[in-house]
Amino acid sequence: MISDTTPLTSLSGRLERIYGKERAPGIRCAIEELLERHAGAIAPRARGWSEADALLITYADSITGPEAPLRTLHRFLREQMGGLLSFVHLLPFYPFTSDDGFSVTNFRAVRGELGGWEDVEAMAADYRLVFDGVINHASASGVYMKGYCSGDSRYRDFFLALDPSTDTSSVLRTRNLPLLHDYATSEGVKWLWTTFSRDQVDLNYANPRVLIEMLDVLLFYARRGATMIRLDAIPYLWKEQGTSCAHLPQTHELIRLMRDVLTEAAPHLLLLTETNVPHRENISYFGDRGDEAQMIYNFSLPPLIVWSLLKGDARVLSRWAAGLELVGENATYLNITATHDGIGMRPTEGLLSEPERAELVRLARERGGDVTGKRNADGSISPYELNLSYFDAINDPRANPGVETELARYLLSQAIPMALIGMPGVYIHSLLGSRNDLEGVRRTGRARSINRAQLDLETLCAELADPGSLRARVLSGYRHLLRTRAGESAFHPGAAQEVPDFGSAVFAVLRTNRETGRRVLALHNVSGENVNVTLPWAGTDRLDGARCPAGSLRLAPYQVRWIAAGVSGGR
């Protein structure tokens, strides 16, 4: 039995709120048995975070070469990045049928062409690995659906069947596709809930056996080396007719329950929620001062940086950033500019006006990208995400301002997430300065392929060996930013943050580490003009070592200065 002094002290109450008092004791017993099976099999790993941490987001086969992709990626990171990246998020590497890995057929296997578990575990020896918990849905051709359709009693009610005439108009939609799809089963045709596509059938958490199975999967990932689990599509976990079926209380309670169970078995393991929604809804996944996810994506950041550089005006970004608060010692933000998906538009709701949002849509299309829509309750379609590489979102491929300007604009866009409260998250194609992969879109017919190219290792290394190439210069700039950040305790994810006003063209962040006494004023000129600002105190630019006296300071177009107060040096 589990004692009442563990992270599971709230387990019975959580189960009662989700499943009712009668069912809760039996489900608790099943969870206790699950924990006993995994007891002693999960190795302790590093905990917490610091200014030296940064997270890379990548597919296992984003870089291909003569070896298995997992080994190729591992070698590339060791040789090119050294210790500048501490976390590596391996996007779904399990067997799948669609959606570039997010339609999983077997949650406990490594896709054969990528390598094996031994390759994953070898990487876990050098990096803190992030696994995807694709626990909202499963492949229509996977083991769960095969069991369900064949009438296997173990999978009864694993999915949610509804009469096709059911009114589902209140359900929040993220795709312009039907919510229900028909499937042949041993009991006849059934119409099952599919939030994302016909090939991604939603699991039914009203059936506690689904919960137990998914907890077992997550614990298995901890055994295999995961130190963080990204909960994919987590807002839609619980369904209740007549509601939006998003962000429901039961969903939040389930995340807290998962957090408690995983903390009991693997105290080092962190939860990251994927909630590409408006900011207020997004931060709700911290729960009560961080009792849900320890980390959430700062999804409003990518479009607001694009908007700031488009307009040469950081006021919207500054107003939003001023509202970012230190949640607690065990909770922080993952600051991104890009991921494997597009640039989310829902996180701009309430931050940009509808005409301003429409301007971002035009930007994406004019710069060679596309826009994915979502269906609203009234049948209309709204923009859901912009599909283009982040480099081309920042730099118009049709323009020719010169590589120096393009590089400065882009590296400024990548410096902002490193200066903000939280931890930087870096997508591999952002790290390497990739442009729109238009051929990939033509080949797959999918808008998201524009930012998911596979890179040949030999070709990539040849580009990086040329110091004048765009990729080499972007990567060099990235290394410098990461190295500087890692040496400055004012950039600890938990250091205090203020957003002072230095005028509309400057995004300014003052970070203060109260334990070490270090202060850094990060200044980012988002405009193409020289800007004069007034420094409140003398300091040293951590990026180039220049002394900056108190008083007037000129920022060149797209210049970044991270000015440490007082003496030079780090920490």
Steps between C-alpha positions, in 0.01 A plus 500: 500500500606862441542706814316828554829697504574454128399720203192273478329637811241666275447195277171379647347847486608548141355164397172576676469833319561332164332159537280521810533357850392147412761444228788691658630228743533237227681741269735599781586134556579462130731804513676361807556169321637691202748687716612180667574347158722794409658541845879497487515490120521878442851639540533836678604784270581870515235727648412867478632760256736794475619771260722235338198304374354518150268256324533382140187388311569253218378196318727198541553507122528876445862420404573185302826332413665159465409396856157455658345848540504490882876435496551764230315762702686408817838534330405828333394655830814389680727633223318824419340609828716357776329571830297801383177297485396302805150378412417329169134457405478203265172546315303171475739223405240223541341303213226711337265525206463876440563856621881458509488281808195629689278209400665229708446128439723370781586729790775276638715450189764693309438527127742248349652728237604752768697256716407331825447563870873456550555812285244698699660391827847589370378852429342512846849457644602838350174696495183538702252351254145617438259235371161570349202369691251483211230394743192677365461271199635189328538382142194351333732213402663459839482228761223670699270552203561149369400359837199729524372419151550125545296496820792426736358562848826664613429790266126540551412870526859605426351748254192720510214390272208737430189499287602689182198729547638627835527878518869572549491864393624620840828307468810714448654402166862539393455348156268553206398131509206294633505425873350151456615229259356156430689174566407138444498295821386153605182668626434690179591848385587743781553873480800594711632831630797636300620843607773516233446251216347166400832334575522647852223357717456660842546281807212487747626600846156446647615137491757472784677217318613761247647708781687198644634406156627850430657532845680174428626645169629815671677299769652283226641818343658594832665156509639558151668830589239775471555790739210700358176397331320731262126445532380539143155652430425484871213758514265256326553199727154491665175512304165614635208559267364852496840656579796612291680179611812713554665597829237317703552460878544125457789563258680718751435241772642225278818701441539550875449129549764417238735747664449334841548146368812589301651697788449197724688272258745745338546823700724642227239469224337822373173554315474741205148572373436572134220756517504718188219724624450862617744603770261499798384147418860393440633607840210322674697178442744602770209430734525642850854644514636213297316191625419395140765537231844616606542660158276650230584636156489879473292471184419872473869582461565380139228706327564806716869503409407476131253785547758715681760463223240548228395832652827608662291545813528287816214650700262202469780256585605715798146524639458123479843424647434735791226260608728195520540405862725270694263211568709319760828321556375191316325659202624704207442591135652344189578799279484406133489670163429187296414135538423218258152653464411841361494835677182488705238767439265419788758629750465846338131520589449798729853623431469604135191644334324311222650729231844444653450124505391518136825681423699207642297264282592709195864499609508119508355468151710778350817342637436164337310331783142406569238520773320210667144576607268376774124458482294716736167408660312714244667317211743779415875444467760693701880493468652240732870518410741656251704244309847624406853480634579748773792644304263588215239629744764746621665566160290539187644264233390746231707784646876538482613715794838324514613204703631715787157653557324165465738341747466784751120494482489125540746472788313778679183291468683207658662709775168620643389153623839456668463824696148435626404327822499126428710258294575541127363236265676476165358322194772333294407688183520827693843400630614438142332797330283289269286673236159387375507140372264554208604174338399315817153655481465401134611146580269439799213737427511611868554862602701405810767332285633848422695494827572127538773432243739209543859615462777283356789489749777527242338798325421667831854460631640643176282809543602537863868469406462811282516790748329730252191283449169600652475178700850540642441860599163426660642207696802706609271778619285251686802345672611844615157587642468165680855514637449854628169416659644192671764717669258754645297416810264793437354280226408220740142389410388608847674839509269800536384688192393855425413653162613866513395751235780605266272613218290324241795370295675325789397180673667523840517242779668550836592170664618484862633198684441590863717213626814602308423870473548497121294738284484505120311750288425332166432750221371399156451761228223354281517786249716571196607837641758614753341551840637696795418379850605619846672241720414534870840363606839405358566145400661257259340348192517126564486431124810693390669615822452869421478743792175696500508817716186634661312743280442505127553180301440448130352172378565421134217350290408156635778517760487290816678607818496302825646751749607366838499757777829585667814294445565288195498120504232241552303330771 
